[in-house]
């Protein structure tokens, strides 16, 4: 029977349930930790510790609702109810249940009293027999039945208080009445369904379930009046939810000095004791065991009182009952309070050492030192987890160190792939002779820490060059920090670059790191360096020469290890002559200069750039645009491009937004571009282009048209063009052609 189950999809693989399950009755299937009914002892700990609330207990609310409308239904309250519903009076709980529709309300503590009488009888029969284990806790019974079957004969064959009261009431009021147990225990749900005791109790509700039913009816227990129980006096039976309560009610002396009668509470102590007895290490005369630290700490308890306060509440309720109760003789033979226990253990073949080592080897655990025993998977050791894997209860990927190692490996592979991509100069696009020279310069300077000054008109891609240098350098794993020096006023720029101390100026409520500190061990890119003020130029020169700077508002220098790349579109030589730029800073920046040509000087790159931006914005805007008409491309190549690559990108983005067909047409371009192609015949043009540029552009157009016509099947395209397939393939690589992404 499945008392606890996992809500599929809610489990988040934290393995807290495995970690806290005393018998590891959890099977991980496709990342979902599911309870195995044959192994579960129904202690409920997995429900308590699941932060995702992915574990749920078998619900019987609907069944009980049906009883209340069709049958005479009797509620049986577990003795721990006084601690759960405190500060409400016990009589108020009785009144609330009767308001719900229960015909009678009884104390299970009276069933405990009946069990006490039966224990006394059995102990007299047992005489001096050793090693007896009391059985009021179904979780303990499950533990012995499934994991220590050798000890079954030592379980005292007396039913639990719940079953005792159920049998008593069925005898008293007739079998047609429905008996509903209400308590804090998950294991009671399974106990009520066991063949040995079936029929005594018809349904089991947890405290949480009964509170849910009360809430639906808008019944406030604390507002109800007082009503008496319908049961007989419970006497010392009310002590059962407290450790040692059974022994106290049965009159058994748990003398610590004699060490013959023991009280065992809590899962750790229960497991340790049963293991010791099973292995013959100890054999007391009798032991009273509760799997939780008393039923007052059951898994379905909801109140926030400490265990000590709960214990005190139960003790006080017991004391009040003893003061009021008048002893009544009870015929112990009125009902049968005995039962039998059966072996429910599941056989698992034991793996050989070779089997265990093979499983461990799959996780890279080849030596004992590799077995970290970190417990992240929920198992106390790697070997224990390997055995669970062998038995089909666990998955190898549950190992956190292994997953971290795999992620690090994957991360390394991704970094290497990124380097390969970035090694192709990042987002720089172009195959012209002038761009080939830029690539050669990047390749040379990237391997050094030299300061590089990147020069060119606005929009030519100076920051892309800086990034390409950084990602091909030995600093590629460290930060790349970029700042536009022309975008900030002098005081703010100084604070941004070097940071400031707290209180350095109005509004500096906290200290702040500057970008040079953020870029430590990496690269800082100073764009528009020609626009910084003379005062800031001297401070920047100190960083370049000494590797140190002073924060705004401080007096002590801060040292950094940063590579500086700078860019400008200004004529710095002229600025030096005019006194607007410090010559020593210019010489310090101008160690290596990379000149970026304007787009009009590399027109044969325009088709490649246009296709690159077309793919980018088609993908971003979710449009299926496969290329350009020859007239549109003609206009793009002939344009003057004062804004260079940035202007081209903006024009293509606009065209993608406006385009209604599968290709960009002249009408999708700004008006000035339409005029450029008005007198042109396809690709037959030379104005503004060198012979080599015109031939290259014409070749690219022919290749693209043939490839698109053949749907990028190279063999067919080669046939259309009258080329060898190898020749076509070499040309595709040379011009970096690829189909538009859809």
N, C-alpha and C positions, 0 to 999 in steps of 0.2 A: 504494500500500500504506500502511496506517495503522500507523505504528511507534509513535507517541505519541498517546494519546487522552485525552479528559476524562471523568471519572466524573460522570455527570449528577447534579446535585443537590449535589455537594460544592463546586463552584466558588462563591466568595463575592464575586465582582466586585471583587477588589483590583487586578486588571490587572497583577500582578507578572510574569505570563508574557509579556504584550505588551511590557511595559517592558524585559524582558531578552531577548526574541526578537530576534536580530540581523537577521532579514529580515521581521519582523512577519507571520509565517505563522499568525496566530491570527484566527479569526472569532468575533465575539460574537453569539450567537443567544439571544434571550430571557434575557439576563443570564449565559449560560454561555459561557466562553471556550474554544472548540474549535479544535484544530489542523487546518489545512487540508493534507492530505497532498501535494497538487500543489505547494504552496509551501514545505513543511517541508524543511529540510536535515538533520533528525534529529540536531542537535547535543546535545540533551538538557538544555539550560539551563532550559527551562520546568519540567522535572521537579525540578530542583535548587531552584528559587526558590519553588515552590508550597508555602506554609505549611500549606494545607489538605489537602495530599497528594491533590489532585483530578486530577493528571496521572499516568497510568500507562503504562509501556513494554510493548510487545507481549511477552507471556510465551510461553516455549517449554519450560517445565519439564515439562509433561505429555508433549510430544512426545519429549523426551529420556528420560523415564522409560519410555516405550514402547520406545525403541531399546535401552535397557539390558536389557530383559527378552526381546527377540526378535532383536536383531542384534549383530554384533560392532561395538562402539562405541569410537571413538578420541577422546580429549580432546586439544585443542590449546590450550595456555596462552599468553595474550598476554604479551609480555616484561615488562609492568608488574606481573605477579602477585607478584614478589618484594617489591615495596613494599607491596602490598595485604595479604599474609599475614604480613609481618614482625611479630614476631620468629621465626615458624616457619621452619625450614630449607626450602629448595626441595624437597629430597628428601622431607620430611614431607608437603608438598602432593601430590606424586606418589603417595605411599603412600595418602593419604586418598582420592584419586580412584580408585585401583585397588580400594580397599576398597568404594567405592560400586558398582563393577561395570564400570568402563572397562577395556577389554582392553589398551590402550596409552595412554601419555601423552607428548605431543611438545611441544617448544618452538616457538612461532610464530616465535621469533627465528631458527630455522633457515630458515623461509620468508623472513625478512628477509634472511638471508645469500644466498639464491637471488636475491632481488630486487636485491640489491647487485650481484651478478655481471651481471644483465641490464641494470642501469643503466650499468655500465661499458661494456658492448657498445653500448648505444644512444648514449651520449655520444660514443663513437668514430665512430659513424655520422653523428651530427649535426654533427660538426666544429665550426665557428665559429658555429653557429646561436645566435641570441640569444632571451631571454625564456622559457626553459624553466621549467616548474613541475613539481616532483616531486609524486607522487600517493599516498603511503602512507595518507593520511587521507581516508576516505569523505565526511566532512562538507565538506572543501574541494572534493572532486569534485562534490558536490551543489550547493555554492554556485556554482561555475563553470558547471555544466550548466544551472542554473535562472535565474541572475541575470546571468552574464557569458558568454553563449554565444559571444561573439566571441573569447574566449580558449581555447576548447576545443582548438584546434589546437596550443596551447602546453603543454597537459598532456602530460607524458611518458607514452606509451602502454604503461606497464608495470603489471601487476597489483599489488595490495597483498600484504604478507606473508601475510595470512590466506588469500587465494585461491591464492597460490603454494604454500603448504604443503598446502592441500587438494588441489590438482591433483597434487602430488607423491605424496601418500599414496594417492589414488585409483589412480594409475598403479602404485604399489608393492604395495599390499595388495589391490587389486581394487575394482571399483565397488560391490560388495555391502556393504562396510563403511560405517558411518555416522560422519561426521566432525563433531565438535561443537567450535566455537570458544568459548573462555571469556575474557572480557576486560572492560574498563571502559567500552566504547564503545557508545552507542545506535545510531549510524549503521551499525555493522557488521551489524545485523539487516536493514537495508534493502539493504546491499551484497550480502549472500549471496543475495538474491532477484532481483538484476538479471539480465536476459536474457543479457548479455554474459559473465557469469561463473557463471551458475546451474549447480548440480550439483557444484561444488567443495567446498562446505560445506553440510551438511544441517541444521544448527541452530546458533543463536548464543545463548549464555547470558551474562548479565552476572555480575559477581562477586557481586552481591546474590542472584541466582537460585541460583548454585552453593552459596552459604552456606546458603540456605534448604534445599536438598536435603541438605546435610551435617547440618543441625540435625535434620531429620526422622529421619535415621538415627542420630542421637546420636553422630556421629563428630566427635571433637575433633582438629583438625589438629595441635595442639601435643603431643598424646599419641601420635601415630603415629610409626612408625619411619622410617628414611631409605631411599629407593629411587631408582635412577637413571632418568633420562629414557630413552625408547626412540628418541629422535631422534638425528640426526647432530649433531656439534658446531656451535654457533651462531655462534662467533667474535664479530665486532663487530656481528652482527645484534641482539644484546641491547641495543644502544644506541638502537634505533629509537624507544622511547617518550620519549626525551629530545630536546629541540629541537636540531637539527643532527646528530643521531645518524646519519641516513641519509648525510649528506655525509661524516661522519667514516669511516663504514664503506666508502663508495665511493671514498675517497681524494681527495675534492674539497676544495680549499683555499678556505675562506670568509674571505678576507683583507679585513679592515675597510678598509684603506687603498685596496685596489683597487676595493672596492665593486661587484664583478662577481658575486659569489655571496652571496646573502642568506639568513639564517635568520629566518623570520617565525613567531611564536608568539602565540596568543591571538586571540580573535574580533575585538577592536577593530583590532589590527594587520593581521589578515587582510583585513578589510573595507576598511580604508584603502588597503592595498597594491593589492588587486584593482581598486578604483575608480580609483586613479592609473594603473595599467597600462592599464585599459580606456579611459581618456581620453587615453592617449598621453603622460602626464606623465613616465613613467620606463620603462626597459626594461633590467633587469640581465641578465646572461648566464644566470643560473639562480637559482632560489629554492627553498628547502626549507620547506614550510608545514605546520604542525600547528594545527588550529582551536582545540583546547585548548592550554594552555601545557604541551605535552608530553602524551602519553597517560598519564603518571603522575598527571595532574590530570583524568582523564576524569570524565564526569558520574556514572558508576556506581562510582567509588572510594568506599570507606566508611571507611578508616582516618583517623586524626586527625593523622598526621604532617605536618610542614611540607613544602612543595614541595622545599626544599633537602635535607631528610633523605631524601625519596623518591629524589631524583636521586642522592644519595650511595649509597643502597642498590643502585640499578640499576648504577651505575658499579663498585661493589665486586664485584657478581655477574659483571659482564662481565670484570673483571680476573681473577677466579678461573678463569673459563672459558678465557681465553687462556693461562693458565699450564698448564692441564691438557690442552688440545686439541692434537691432532696434525693438521696440515693434510692434507686428503684431496682428491684431484682429483675434480671433479664435472663431468660432461658437461652443458654448458648447454643442449644440444639435447634432453635427455631429456623435457622438457615444454615446452609453450607458455606463456611468461610475458608475452605481449603481450595487449593488449585495445584496444577502441575506446571513444570517449566520444560521447554523442549530446546534441543540444539538447533540453532538457526545460523550457524556459522557458514561462511562461503569459502570454498577451497580455492586457493590461488597457488599455482605451481611456483616454486621458488626458482628464480633465475640463477644460472651459474655465474661464476666470477667473470667468465668470458663474455656472457650476455651483458652484464653490467658495464664492463669496460668498453664494449662495442657501442653501447648507448652513450656513454660519457665521451667517447672519441668523436661522435658526431657533433658534439658541442666544443670540440677542441680541448677537452679535458683529458690529456694524455698521461699526466703524472698526478700523484696525490697533491702536489703543490698547486695544481690547476683547479682543484676542487675547493672553491672559496667558501662553500657552506653558508652563503649570505642569507638564505631564507627568503629571498624576494619572491620565489616561486610558490611559497607557502609551505614547503617541506624543510625540515630542520637540517638536512644535509643533501649534497648532490647525489649520493648513493641512494638515499631514500627516494629522491625524485626519479632516479634512473629505474628503480624497482617499480615505481608507479607507472612509468612509461612502458615498461615491460608488460605490466598487467593491463595496459590500455586505459589507465585512469588519468594520465597526464600527457602533455605534448612537449617535445623538446624545446620549442620556441618560447616556452614559459620562462626560460633562464634569462634573467635580466643582464648579467655580465656578457652573456653570449650575444644578446640583442644589441647591447651597446657596442660590442666589438664589430658586429655586422653593420650597424649604422655608421660607425667610424670608417669602416672599409668602404661602404657605399658613398659616404661623404667625400672620402679621398678620391674615389673614382669620379664623382661628379666634379670635384675640384680639378682633376686632371683633364676631364672633358672640357671644363670651362677654360682651362689654360690653352687647350688646343684651339678652342674657338677664339679666345682672346689673342692667341698666338697668330691668328690670321688678321690681326690689327682691329679686333673688336668690330665696331659698326662703321669703320672706314670702308667706303666702297669706291672702287675705281681701278682701272687697269691701264690707264694712260702712262706714257713715258714719264711725265712729271710726277705722277703718284707713285710710280715704281721707285723713283729717286727718294720720295718721302719715306717709303717703306724701308729702303736700305738705311736711311739715317736713323729711323726708329730702332731697327735691328742693332745698329752699332752702339747707340747711346744708352739703350735700355740696360745693357749689361754693366753699366758704370753707375756711379752716384753723382755724376756731373750735373751741374745746374744747366737747364736747357731753356732757351728763350724761343718760343713758338710765335712766328709772326705771319701776318696775313690779314686780308680784309675780313670784315665782320661776316659771319655765316659760313666761313670756309671749313670749319670743323676743328678749331684749335684744341678745344677740350677733348675731343675724341682722340686726337694725337697724344695728348697728355695721358689719357687713360690707357692707351695702347702701350706707351712707354712704361707706365707703372705695372701693368699686368704682365709684362714680359721681363720685369726686373726681379731681383732677389727679394724685393719688398712686397711682392704681389699678395702675400698672405696678410699683410698689415693694412691699416686704413688708407683710403684715398680720399682726401678732403679737398673740396673745391669751393672757392669763394670769388665772387665778382667784386673787385675792389672799387669799381666805379658806382656800385649800387648803394654804398653807405657813406654817410658823412665821416669826417676824419676821426672824431672822438669815439663814435660807435664802432668804426672799423678797427681802431686800436684795441678796444675792449674785445672785439670778436677775435682778433688775431692772437692777442697775448693774454686775454683774461683780465680779471680784476679782483681786488680784495673786497671783503665786505665793508661797506661804508665809504668806498673810494669816491663815490659821487652820489648825487640824489637818485634814489631808486635802486641802488646797489645793496639790497637787503641781505643778499647772500654772496659768498665768494663764487667765482665762476672760472672754469677752465677755458683757456683760449683754444683756437683751432690748431695752433702749433703743438700744444700738449696733446690734443685729441689725435693728431697725426703722428705721434711719436713712433718711431721705427718704420713709418710709412712714407707717404708722399703728400705734399700740399701743393695745390695748383692755384696760383694767383693770376686770375684772369683780369685783363685790362690793367696791368701793372703800371702803365704809363700815366694813369689818372690819380695816383696817390700823392698826398701832399709832401713837400720837402721835409717837414718834421718827422713824418712817419717813415720816410725813405731812410733816414739815418738809423732808426730803430730796426728796420728790416735789414739794413746792411750789417748790423751787429749780429743778428741771428745767422746770416750767411757766413760771416767771418769767424765768429766765436762759438756758434751753436748754443747761444743762450739769449735770454730776454728778461725783462722785468715786467711783472704784471702791473697794471694800473693800480696805484695806491700802495705798492710795496717797494721795498728798497733792496731786497735780496734777489739775485738773479736765479732763474730756473733754466736748467740745461735740458736740451732735447736733441734727439737724433732724427732729423727729418730731411728728406730730399725735397728741394724746391724746384718746381717747374713753373714758368711764368709765360704769359701771353699778352700780346698787345697788337692793335691795328694802327698805332700811332708811329710817327717817324721819331724814334728815340734819339737818333743822332742830331736831328734838328733841335729837339727839346734840350739836349745837353748843351748845344751851342747857345741856346737862348737862356740857359740857366734854370730851366724848369725841371730838369732831371739831373740828379747827382751823377757825375761821370764815374765815380768809383763804384756806385751801385750798378750802373749800366755795364761796366766791364765785368763786375762779379756775376751779373745775370747772363751776360752774353758769352759764356764759355763755349756753348754750342748753340747754333741757331738753326732752326728748321723753318724754311719758308713754305707756306702753303699757297699754291697757285689759286687764283680766282677761277670760278667755274667756266668762264668764257675762254680760258686758256687750256681747258681740257674737255672740249666738247664731246670727244669720243667716249667720255665716261657718263654722259647724260643719259643714254638709254639704260645703262646698268643702274644708275641712281634712281631713275624714274620707275623702273620695274621694282626696285627694292622698296620704295615708298608706296607703290601701288599695292604690293603684297601686305605691307604693314597696315595700311589703313583699310584695305578691303577686309582683312581679318578682324580688325578692331571694330569696324562698323557693321560686320556681318553681311557684306555684299559680295556677290560673285562676279567680279570683274577680272577678265583674263588678260587684258593687254590694252594697247593703244592702236588707233588707226594710224596709217602712215602719215596722214596730214597732221594729226595731233603731235606725233613724235617729231615731224619736220619742224613744227612751230617751236617745240621745246628746245630742240637742238640749235635753232637759229637765234633764240632769245639772248639778250645781253646779260641778264642775271646779275644786276647790281647787288642783290642780296645774297648771291651765291647759293650754296647748297641749302641753307635755311629757307631761302625764298622758294627754291624748287620744291622742297618738302611741303611748304604751305600751299603752293599751287596744286600739287598732286592731291593733298588732303581735300582741298576744295572741290577738285574735279571728281573725286570718289563720292563725295556727298551729293553732288549734283547729277552724276551720271545715271542714266536710266537703262542703258543697254549693257551688253557684255564687255564692251570696250570703251575706253575714253576717247571721245571725239573732240574735234576742234571747238565745237560749241560748248563743251564743258569747261573750256579754259577761259581765263579772263580775256576781255576784248582785245587788249594789245597783242596777245599771242595769236588770236585769230587772223589779224592783219599780216602777221609774219608768214603765214603759210598760204596766203591768198594767191600769190603768183608762182608758188612752187609746184613742181610736178613730182609728187611722191618724194623719193629720196634723191632725186637728181638736183643737187644744189652743191655749191662750193663756197658761197659767200661767207666770209668770216671763219672759214675752216682751212686748215692745211690739207694738202693732198692725202697725207697719211691718215689724218683724222677723218676725212670724208670716206676713204676706203674702209677704214675700221668700222665706222658707223654703218656703212652700207652692208658690210659683212654681217654685222650683228643683226641688222634688220632681216636679211635673207635667212639667217639661221633661225631666228625666232619665228618668222612666218612659216618656215618649213616644219619646225618642231610642233607649232600649234596646229598646223593642218594635219599632221600625223599623230596628234594627241601625245606628243613627246615619245613616240616609239622611234628610237634612234635609227633602226634599220630602215624604216620607211622614209624617214627624213633624209637619210643619206642617199637613198635611191632618188628622191625628188631633186636633190641638189646635185646629183651626179658625183658624189664623193665616196671615198672609202669610209666604212664605219669607224675605223680607228682614227682617220683624219677628223671626222666630225666630232668624235669623242674628245680629241685633243683640243679642238676649237671651243667646245662647250666648257671645258675646264679652264682654258685660257681666259675666256670672257666671263667665267663664273655665272653661266646661265643656269636657271632652274625654273621649273613650271610655277606658275602663280598658285599659291595655296588657297584652297576653297574653304 
